[in-house]
């Protein structure tokens, strides 16, 4: 049995994903304890370096949880974040790692259940891939 | 500005393999403006190398430094007290940068981290387009302010050629025919007659064809 417990960092938009987190809390749906949440005002502010640093510091996976493409308060935040995630996927591949270690998800404020599901989905994906640094 | 693109990280890692102390040097000039070699990109490359080292159980020390410009000796001098501490220096400036560093620090191993592409501008955020071939004798005023040397696939001075179709060049539907734009602009300005006048073959002696170039302005020389 795979007992590896991956460490994940999740960048969450304060306007949608973080609200979804509150909804999840209200529903008594708990996030996995190995996902570290970083709240940000808009996912458009996430730079490539922000996405790389967790890997440098030993994280096994990273994901961005932001708005739906058409409902970003700042118009194109999640679209920008998506492109940056794609860029980091390319870097990971060049470094001989799996691009699936990073992903982006479109949520909305009411989707508490989905917020938790996304976290478990990422945890399971990364668990299958194994530890990042000793991979 | 001079427009460049990042080299594939794999290629950079191959250049510096087995080297333990690396200095990544950026430039605050053109390559910062085209988002390829400024402080931010120095951080991205340094982080990528560190991740690679950790993943492969190699101890690689990577430091970051961004010079004001890598094409002026006084700024290149800024790293004189630290460069000797490193096994390798990766310059992510245009092609001038690694050469100025190599000339100033002859005992250091200098590697290029970007591929220099062309002289151009940003037509929108994230998209750059060539505008100047550095031919040494600007002629854009004959062509409505548009340069057929850099923007026509054949550098024609008496265009367009038969490969122009619906404003596009025959080499690719993504390449505009600059001669189409030149003719349209001259028509709009009622200057089409100026294009009738034959333009004799250009002297390329001021371009790269005359060998490596050098420019001296006596009024500036100390």
Boltz contact constraints between the chains, C-beta under 6 A:
constraints:
  - contact:
      token1: [A, 48]
      token2: [B, 44]
      max_distance: 6.0
  - contact:
      token1: [A, 49]
      token2: [B, 43]
      max_distance: 6.0
  - contact:
      token1: [A, 49]
      token2: [B, 44]
      max_distance: 6.0
  - contact:
      token1: [A, 52]
      token2: [B, 47]
      max_distance: 6.0
  - contact:
      token1: [A, 55]
      token2: [B, 51]
      max_distance: 6.0
  - contact:
      token1: [A, 56]
      token2: [B, 47]
      max_distance: 6.0
  - contact:
      token1: [A, 56]
      token2: [B, 50]
      max_distance: 6.0
  - contact:
      token1: [A, 56]
      token2: [B, 51]
      max_distance: 6.0
  - contact:
      token1: [A, 91]
      token2: [B, 48]
      max_distance: 6.0
  - contact:
      token1: [A, 94]
      token2: [B, 9]
      max_distance: 6.0
  - contact:
      token1: [A, 94]
      token2: [B, 10]
      max_distance: 6.0
  - contact:
      token1: [A, 95]
      token2: [B, 51]
      max_distance: 6.0
  - contact:
      token1: [A, 95]
      token2: [B, 52]
      max_distance: 6.0
  - contact:
      token1: [A, 133]
      token2: [B, 54]
      max_distance: 6.0
  - contact:
      token1: [A, 133]
      token2: [B, 55]
      max_distance: 6.0
